[in-house]
Structure formats: structure tokens, C-alpha cells
């Protein structure tokens, strides 16, 4: 008999008993109620939930909640149901084992988390009991800075400063100075040792090493040290340098300069230090010696050479004395002519000619004197009358030509200005490492083919620069052929008209921003956008479960069971470039845009291939490892949850069931985006799939989830908000047993 039917019989029996006067004597406390047949009537009591006591923890600490103190007066076995009542607005925390007597979660944001517990004895629910968990931000260690080393005279009062110390959390610091070491016999003592500025008197010549630690009230920094060197005071007078008189000579003359007229009032022996302060930019002239009383040089180019002499008496340096050598061209010397200044398009090969130079039996030497930042341009045939180089970046290239006739030479300069105007980027491998959108100002085009349709397209990208932002206008046609035989596009590609704004200088936001179905993640330099999320989630929408096409909109941004377009378990219909079309015809990437950068790491790190919606650059996969110096692929720090074990239920969402539609298994196998979790230091990259290299933060393309970026570190620009109309975000199924999702 079911419990419900038994309860009904009990209630009926009780009613009949009352009507028949068959109850027990009310004066008896020990005789149970019986029906007319003598059966005992049992009444059920509701259980009582106990969610445990309030807790205070640090962000990132695993919190365990126990309902083991819940009770049932009838001794019935209890079932448990935990759920979040409230949590911080942007928290992604979820409960693990929410239907067990104990559940766990990890606070990911500082704030208050309220969790409710309801228990059931098989017949009736208890009232809800709640427990509050207060999560505090993890305090970061402050950094002590004891200041720079000092040199002082014996007896000086030294003021120390810890003002450059800092606390990452902005907490007020306290200070503690101490002597790490001091010279033998010193009785020096610190005053104000617990203030930002401490003092002491150097009472003995020698080295004083001072240590500073700072505290933010919770944690103490590591010690930073500085050294004060105290020297005995003397009456020594500084020497006086004399480099001689200025000279005018001819190119190729051997010039001798002497410091013999330098002097020292104390008659100390002098040492000499000569240096070339300036010389013509094309000159390779060097001094015969830098430490002799007299030195020589041979001017190799007409122009001005400025030399400096400093003398030392064994105790102190003199002030520098300067001498100027003016070298004039020899009569009958050759003349150099590097040609006229040029204006070219980025990517052009620049032809250089020195054929208008004059002289007999000339030899030639071309040199790139300067070039734009991040340019890899190199001269070919640099020792011939004609040379060339590739103007690979917009900007100014300065080139010199030196011609030599016997012992005489002459130099000429020209300027090459490269700009981005109607640049053909068809099948271009991007090599520019500049991190600001301003470096890419110009217009670009490509001529490509939709392979399956045998249809030709022209890609179009225009980037303009304002005071604080760049505007990039694209038509979403890539710089490479697309829609090959591996693809299954639901809609034909078509040219779009899309405009995005980027900050010239990206800045970090106070907190990361999650991805959402309503945000285009970035725009690449070939004019194609990153739209990484699909609009399909398990058991959301009206389609058969496991074959969803549509319906997972912005209200489901937290849904852990959104399909991952890049999972091999989801046949996605993309071409060889991990891209396909939306119903609007917009071609877009869901992962690695393989044609834009070299997929194997060679001798150079990957260049910038585009910009995220927050303005930070997006790189290819390769970077230079600061520890080993090698060029290698960046690795994601996301790992499969539970080591790929069984998926756990998430409150409010239907857990995918293996074998339902296209769902491959019940395990965290990567078919859904929620199968992954960020594990700090599991790879090179942070939770947003980015890192800082050589002082510059950027996102990197990876071979595993999240593929390009997993969130945003900076402030998003509103132009990257895209329509969330589900018709535009629909996807279609592929063949039986597979799924093709249009993002």
C-alpha cells in the first residue's frame, strides 16, 4: 500500500472512530487511538530543515553546508533540496550536490550568499531554512620599497623614505625600519623607525644596510633593503679637465687630441676618460683609446664630431670639458645621392638607387637608419648600387647611402613614407605587433571566393582614427576563400555594413565582464567578427531535447548547458577557418581564424590579428616565454570539471542526459561550455584567455576552450552589442546523430 493511501485510510478511520465513539478514554495518556477493528491510527509530522550556522570565508574558499541536523519527529528518511536564495549580482558560483545532505560551493565574488534548504520525509516538505555565507575579498600582500641607495659624507643625517611602498588593495600601510647591518663600531640608531620617513646619523665610515617592511593591518610585506655608503670627509679639490682647442680638418685626416693641459690643485696623478658625445649619423668613427692622455680619431664623414674629457684624481671626477672637430670633405671627394624621398603603400617593396652618386670606382653601403616601431623591414643587396626593402608597417623609414672612393666617403639620406591606402590583404599573414588601433589606420581590400558557390566577393575594411577612438567599418567578407567542402552553411554569405568603435588606448575595468549572447566579442583586421556563443542550450526552447536550434537568449547567459560550437562532439557546419554564416548572411568566426597567422610557432611571436570589444589586442597563438626565451603556443587555464567525470546537477537547469539527441555522454566531456572550469595556473592564460607579455595585456587564440577569449578585462564599447532576435541567432541540425549550430 502506498503511503498516500495509508494516510487516507488513517484519516477515514479516524473520522469513523470519532463518529462511532470508539476513541480511547481521554484520561489515559498511554492508550493509542484505535479504529473499530483495533488498528492503531498513525498521524505524520512535518520534518524540520536545519541549514547550519552562518559562515564567514574568503573568496575562492570551498564552502560546505550540512543539513545533517535536520529532523523528522517520525524518524522518516529525509531527502534534501538546496538552492541559492541570493548571491552577488555577477557571481557565477553554483551549488554542487544540491540534493545531498551536504552541498558545497565556491564564492567567486565578495559579498553575501544566502542558501535555502528544504527537506522532505516522503510525504510533506519542511519549511525552508536559510544560512548566510559572507565572502570577503582575499587580501593581497603589500609591497615595501625602501628607496634608492645613497652615498653620503661621514656625520650626515640620512632621511629614509618608504613613500614608494604600495598596497594593491589600497589599504593604509604601517612601516617598520631596521638596520640589517652597519659598520663595526657604529652606534647609529634609527629615529621614527615606525614612520614612512626614518632617520639616522652615519657615525662611522662604511656601509649601512637598512630594511623596510610594511603592513596593511592583516599581512606583512617581504623586506626590501637599501644601502647607505658613508665616506670620510676630505679637503680634496676636484681636478680640472682640458681637452684642448677645437679643430677643423679634412675627412680621413688622423686627428690627435690631448688632455695634457688638464690640472689638479693637489698635484694628484690623473686618469683620463674620453668619449664621443656626437658625430654624423652615418659615421662609424671610433677613438683609438678612451683612457690615454692623448687619443686619435679619423673622421670618415663630413660633419661635426664632439668629444668629452673627464679626469679623475683618484678621489673625484672633474667636470667634463668638450672639444669640437669639424671635418670637411676633401677636394675631389665622391658625392652620394640616395634618390628622392618616396611615398608608398604598406606592403610595397621600395626600390632604392644610388646611380646618381658621383666618383670613380665607388663602393656602396645602404642602411636603414630608423623605421616604425614593430617593423621587421630589412635591406636586401645593401652593398650594391641598387637595394630594396619591404615597407611592412605604416610610418616613416629613414635610409642612408654611403659611397666610398679610396679613403674618401660621402653620405646621403632619403625618407620613405608608408601608408595604408587601398592595401590588398588577400591571403595575408598578419605581422604587425602594434597594440593600438591607431597603427592600422587606412583602407584594405581582398578578392576571395565562396568555393561551393563559385561566387567572387570583395572584402572591405576601413579604419579611421579620432581623438580617443578608432572606427572600423567592415563588410564581414574575409581575406581568404571560404565555404569549402567541409562546410555546411545554412545561409549564403553576403556582404554586411557593420561599424565598430575601439579605444585608442584600452584600459582595465574594475571587474571582468562575462560573455553574452548579445555581444560580439571582437573584430579582426580582415573585417570578420568573433561571435563565439551559439543560441542553443540543452532543454531550452521548443525543439526536441538534445536537438535544440534556438531559444537560448540573453536570459540564459548563465546556463551551463549551452553547446560549445568548437567541440568535436557538435557537428557545427563550419568551414576550414572555424567560421560560418548567421541567418542574416554574416560570416563570422567561432574559433581560430587559421589563415591570419602561422599555426606553427617559428622564430617570431604571433602578431596582432584584431581587437576585442574592450579594445585590447587579440594575438595569434604564439608568444615568447620569458623564462625559457623560446617561442611557443599559449595554453588555456580551463580544465574539464571533475576530471571529466559525471556531470553534476545545477539548480534551475536540466542536466544533459547521454544518448538524448546528440548528447554524447553524462560526463564533463566538453560538449557544453559549462563542462569547463577555470583553474588558475593550469596554463599560461587567465580566466579571460589573456595575459601580459612585455607590459602589454592581450587575448590569445588557443587550441582548447575558450578558444579565443572567455570574458573581458576592459570596458566594452556599446557598438559591439548585436541584435538578440532569436531568428537571427538560430541554428539548424545536421544529419542524424549530429548537430549544426549557427551562432
ZICORNOR-V332055 format. One record per residue. N is the residue number from 0. SS is DSSP state (2 for helix, 1 for strand, 0 for the rest). OMEGA is omega as a letter, one per 30 degrees, with the letter a starting at -180 (none if undefined). D_FIRST is the distance of its C-alpha to the first C-alpha in whole Angstrom. Layout:
N,SS,OMEGA,D_FIRST  N,SS,OMEGA,D_FIRST
This chain:
0,0,l,0  1,0,a,4  2,2,a,7  3,2,a,8  4,2,l,6  5,2,l,7  6,2,l,10  7,2,l,11  8,2,l,10  9,2,a,12  10,2,l,15  11,2,a,15  12,2,a,16  13,2,a,18  14,2,l,20  15,2,a,20  16,2,a,21  17,2,a,24  18,2,a,25  19,2,a,26  20,0,a,27  21,0,a,25  22,0,l,25  23,0,l,27  24,0,a,30  25,0,a,31  26,0,a,33  27,0,l,31  28,0,a,30  29,0,a,28  30,0,a,26  31,0,l,22  32,0,l,21  33,1,l,19  34,0,a,18  35,0,l,20  36,0,l,18  37,0,a,19  38,0,a,16  39,1,l,16  40,0,a,15  41,0,l,15  42,0,a,16  43,0,l,16  44,0,l,20  45,0,l,21  46,0,a,22  47,1,l,26  48,0,l,28  49,0,a,31  50,0,l,33  51,0,a,36  52,0,l,39  53,0,a,42  54,1,l,44  55,1,a,47  56,1,l,48  57,1,l,51  58,0,l,50  59,0,l,49  60,0,l,47  61,1,a,44  62,1,l,42  63,1,l,38  64,1,a,36  65,1,l,33  66,0,a,30  67,0,l,29  68,0,l,30  69,0,a,27  70,1,l,25  71,0,a,22  72,0,a,22  73,0,l,19  74,0,l,19  75,0,l,17  76,0,a,18  77,0,l,20  78,1,a,21  79,1,l,24  80,1,l,26  81,1,l,30  82,1,l,33  83,1,l,37  84,1,l,37  85,1,l,41  86,0,a,43  87,0,a,47  88,0,a,48  89,0,a,49  90,0,l,47  91,0,a,45  92,0,l,43  93,0,a,39  94,0,l,36  95,1,a,35  96,0,a,32  97,0,l,30  98,0,l,27  99,0,l,27  100,0,l,28  101,1,l,32  102,1,l,34  103,1,l,37  104,1,a,40  105,1,l,44  106,0,a,46  107,0,a,48  108,0,l,50  109,0,l,51  110,1,a,49  111,1,l,46  112,1,l,43  113,1,a,40  114,1,l,36  115,1,l,33  116,1,l,30  117,1,l,26  118,1,a,23  119,1,a,20  120,0,a,17  121,0,a,14  122,0,a,14  123,0,l,18  124,1,l,21  125,0,l,24  126,0,a,27  127,0,l,30  128,1,a,32  129,1,l,35  130,1,a,38  131,1,l,41  132,1,l,43  133,1,a,47  134,1,l,49  135,1,l,52  136,0,l,55  137,0,a,56  138,0,l,60  139,0,a,62  140,0,l,65  141,0,a,68  142,1,l,72  143,0,l,75  144,0,a,78  145,0,l,81  146,0,a,84  147,0,l,86  148,0,a,89  149,1,l,92  150,1,a,96  151,1,l,98  152,1,l,101  153,0,a,101  154,0,a,101  155,0,l,99  156,1,a,96  157,1,l,93  158,1,l,90  159,1,a,87  160,1,l,84  161,0,a,80  162,0,a,80  163,0,l,79  164,0,a,76  165,1,l,73  166,0,a,69  167,0,a,67  168,0,a,64  169,0,a,67  170,0,l,67  171,0,a,70  172,0,l,72  173,1,a,73  174,1,l,76  175,1,l,78  176,1,l,81  177,1,l,82  178,1,l,85  179,1,l,84  180,1,l,87  181,0,a,91  182,0,l,94  183,0,l,96  184,0,a,97  185,0,l,96  186,0,a,95  187,0,l,93  188,0,l,90  189,0,l,88  190,1,a,88  191,0,a,85  192,0,a,83  193,0,l,80  194,0,a,81  195,0,l,81  196,1,l,84  197,1,a,86  198,1,l,89  199,1,l,92  200,1,l,95  201,0,a,96  202,0,l,99  203,0,l,99  204,0,l,100  205,1,a,97  206,1,l,93  207,1,l,91  208,1,a,87  209,1,l,85  210,1,l,81  211,1,l,79  212,1,l,75  213,1,a,73  214,1,l,70  215,0,a,67  216,0,l,66  217,0,a,63  218,0,a,65  219,1,l,68  220,0,l,70  221,0,a,72  222,0,l,75  223,1,a,78  224,1,l,81  225,1,a,85  226,1,l,88  227,1,l,91  228,1,l,95  229,1,a,98  230,1,l,101  231,0,l,104  232,0,l,107  233,0,l,110  234,0,a,113  235,0,l,113  236,0,a,114  237,0,l,112  238,0,a,114  239,1,l,115  240,0,l,114  241,0,a,117  242,0,a,116  243,0,a,120  244,0,l,121  245,0,a,119  246,1,l,120  247,1,a,121  248,1,l,121  249,1,l,120  250,0,l,117  251,0,l,117  252,0,l,120  253,1,a,119  254,1,l,119  255,1,l,119  256,1,a,118  257,1,l,119  258,0,a,117  259,0,a,121  260,0,l,121  261,0,a,118  262,1,l,119  263,0,a,118  264,0,a,120  265,0,a,119  266,0,l,120  267,0,l,117  268,0,a,116  269,0,l,114  270,1,a,112  271,1,l,111  272,1,l,108  273,1,l,109  274,1,l,106  275,1,a,106  276,1,l,105  277,1,l,105  278,0,l,107  279,0,a,107  280,0,a,103  281,0,a,104  282,0,l,106  283,0,a,105  284,0,l,108  285,0,l,107  286,0,l,109  287,0,l,111  288,0,l,110  289,0,a,108  290,0,l,110  291,0,l,113  292,0,l,116  293,1,l,117  294,1,a,115  295,1,l,115  296,1,l,113  297,1,l,114  298,0,a,113  299,0,a,112  300,0,l,111  301,0,l,113  302,1,a,112  303,1,l,112  304,1,a,111  305,1,a,110  306,1,l,110  307,1,l,109  308,1,l,111  309,1,l,109  310,1,a,111  311,1,a,110  312,0,a,112  313,0,a,109  314,0,a,108  315,0,l,107  316,1,l,107  317,0,l,110  318,0,a,109  319,0,l,109  320,1,a,112  321,1,l,112  322,1,a,114  323,1,l,114  324,1,l,115  325,1,a,116  326,1,l,116  327,1,l,118  328,0,l,118  329,0,l,121  330,0,l,124  331,0,a,123  332,0,l,119  333,0,l,116  334,1,l,114  335,0,l,111  336,0,a,109  337,0,a,105  338,0,a,105  339,0,l,104  340,0,a,101  341,1,l,98  342,1,a,95  343,1,l,92  344,1,l,88  345,0,a,86  346,0,l,85  347,0,l,89  348,1,a,91  349,1,l,94  350,1,a,98  351,1,l,100  352,1,l,104  353,0,a,107  354,0,l,110  355,0,l,111  356,0,a,112  357,1,l,116  358,0,a,118  359,0,l,119  360,0,a,116  361,0,l,113  362,1,a,110  363,1,l,107  364,1,l,104  365,1,l,101  366,1,l,98  367,1,a,95  368,1,l,96  369,1,l,93  370,0,a,90  371,0,l,87  372,0,l,84  373,0,l,82  374,0,l,84  375,0,a,85  376,0,l,88  377,0,l,91  378,0,l,94  379,1,a,95  380,0,a,99  381,0,l,99  382,0,l,103  383,0,l,104  384,0,l,106  385,1,l,103  386,1,l,99  387,1,l,96  388,1,l,92  389,1,l,89  390,0,a,88  391,0,a,85  392,0,l,84  393,0,l,85  394,1,a,88  395,1,l,92  396,1,l,93  397,1,a,96  398,1,l,98  399,1,l,102  400,1,l,104  401,1,l,107  402,1,a,110  403,1,l,112  404,1,a,116  405,0,l,117  406,0,a,117  407,1,l,116  408,1,l,113  409,1,a,112  410,1,l,108  411,1,a,107  412,1,l,103  413,1,a,101  414,1,l,98  415,1,l,95  416,1,a,93  417,1,a,90  418,1,l,87  419,1,l,84  420,1,a,85  421,1,a,84  422,1,l,83  423,1,a,81  424,0,l,78  425,0,l,77  426,0,a,75  427,0,l,76  428,0,a,75  429,0,a,75  430,0,a,77  431,0,a,78  432,0,l,76  433,0,a,77  434,0,l,74  435,0,l,75  436,2,a,75  437,2,a,79  438,2,a,80  439,2,a,78  440,0,l,80  441,1,l,81  442,1,a,80  443,1,l,79  444,1,l,78  445,1,l,77  446,1,a,77  447,1,a,74  448,1,l,72  449,1,a,69  450,0,a,69  451,0,a,67  452,0,a,68  453,0,a,72  454,1,a,72  455,1,l,75  456,1,l,74  457,1,l,76  458,1,a,74  459,1,l,75  460,1,l,75  461,1,l,77  462,1,l,77  463,1,a,79  464,1,l,79  465,0,a,80  466,0,a,80  467,0,a,77  468,1,l,75  469,1,l,75  470,1,l,74  471,1,a,73  472,1,a,73  473,1,l,71  474,0,l,70  475,0,l,67  476,0,a,69  477,0,l,69  478,0,l,73  479,0,l,71  480,0,a,70  481,1,l,67  482,0,l,64  483,0,a,65  484,0,l,63  485,0,a,60  486,0,l,59  487,0,a,57  488,0,l,58  489,0,a,56  490,0,l,59  491,0,l,63  492,0,l,64  493,0,l,67  494,0,l,69  495,0,l,68  496,0,a,70  497,1,a,68  498,1,l,70  499,1,l,68  500,1,l,70  501,1,l,70  502,1,l,72  503,0,l,75  504,0,l,74  505,0,l,70  506,0,a,69  507,1,l,65  508,1,l,63  509,1,l,61  510,1,l,58  511,1,l,57  512,1,a,55  513,1,l,53  514,0,l,53  515,0,a,51  516,0,a,51  517,0,a,54  518,1,l,57  519,0,a,59  520,0,a,59  521,1,l,63  522,1,a,66  523,1,a,68  524,0,l,72  525,0,l,71  526,0,a,70  527,0,a,66  528,1,l,63  529,1,l,60  530,0,a,57  531,0,a,55  532,0,l,51  533,0,l,50  534,0,a,47  535,0,l,44  536,1,a,41  537,0,l,38  538,0,l,36  539,0,a,38  540,0,a,39  541,0,a,39  542,0,l,39  543,0,a,37  544,0,a,35  545,0,l,38  546,0,a,41  547,0,l,41  548,0,a,45  549,0,l,45  550,0,a,44  551,0,a,44  552,0,a,46  553,2,l,48  554,2,l,45  555,2,a,43  556,0,a,46  557,0,a,43  558,0,a,41  559,0,a,41  560,0,l,40  561,1,a,43  562,1,l,44  563,0,a,48  564,0,a,50  565,0,l,52  566,0,l,49  567,0,l,50  568,0,l,46  569,0,l,47  570,0,a,50  571,0,l,52  572,0,a,55  573,0,l,57  574,0,a,61  575,0,a,62  576,0,l,63  577,0,a,59  578,1,l,60  579,1,a,59  580,1,l,59  581,0,l,57  582,0,l,57  583,0,a,60  584,0,a,62  585,0,l,62  586,1,a,63  587,1,a,61  588,1,l,60  589,0,a,57  590,0,a,58  591,0,l,61  592,0,a,64  593,2,a,66  594,2,a,69  595,2,a,70  596,0,l,71  597,0,a,71  598,0,l,68  599,0,a,70  600,0,l,71  601,0,a,75  602,0,a,77  603,0,l,76  604,0,l,73  605,0,l,72  606,0,l,73  607,1,l,72  608,1,l,70  609,1,a,69  610,1,l,68  611,1,a,64  612,0,l,63  613,0,l,64  614,0,l,68  615,0,a,67  616,1,l,69  617,1,l,66  618,1,l,68  619,0,a,67  620,0,a,66  621,1,l,69  622,1,l,70  623,1,l,72  624,0,a,71  625,0,a,72  626,0,a,72  627,0,a,73  628,0,a,75  629,0,l,73  630,1,a,72  631,1,a,69  632,1,l,65  633,0,a,63  634,0,l,60  635,0,l,57  636,0,l,55  637,1,l,51  638,1,l,49  639,1,a,46  640,2,l,43  641,2,a,41  642,2,l,44  643,2,a,42  644,0,a,39  645,1,l,36  646,0,l,36  647,0,l,34  648,0,l,32  649,0,a,34  650,0,l,33  651,0,a,33  652,0,l,34  653,0,l,32  654,0,l,33  655,0,l,34  656,0,l,32  657,0,a,35  658,0,l,35  659,0,a,34  660,0,a,38  661,0,a,40  662,0,a,39  663,0,a,40  664,0,l,37  665,0,a,35  666,1,l,38  667,0,a,41  668,0,l,43  669,0,l,45  670,0,l,44  671,1,a,43  672,2,l,46  673,2,l,43  674,2,a,43  675,1,l,46  676,1,l,47  677,1,l,50  678,0,a,51  679,0,l,55  680,0,l,57  681,0,l,55  682,0,a,58  683,0,a,61  684,0,l,60  685,0,a,58  686,0,l,55  687,0,a,57  688,0,l,58  689,1,l,62  690,1,l,64  691,1,l,68  692,1,a,71  693,0,l,74  694,0,a,73  695,1,l,72  696,1,l,68  697,1,l,66  698,1,a,63  699,1,l,63  700,0,a,62  701,0,a,60  702,0,l,58  703,0,l,55  704,0,g,53  705,0,l,54  706,0,l,56  707,0,l,59  708,0,a,58  709,0,l,54  710,1,a,55  711,1,l,59  712,1,a,61  713,1,a,63  714,0,a,63  715,0,l,62  716,0,a,65  717,2,a,63  718,2,l,65  719,2,l,62  720,1,a,59  721,0,l,59  722,0,l,57  723,0,l,53  724,0,a,53  725,0,l,50  726,0,a,52  727,0,a,54  728,0,a,52  729,0,l,50  730,0,a,50  731,1,l,49  732,0,l,47  733,0,a,49  734,0,a,48  735,0,l,45  736,0,l,44  737,0,l,46  738,0,l,46  739,1,a,50  740,0,l,50  741,0,a,52  742,0,none,53
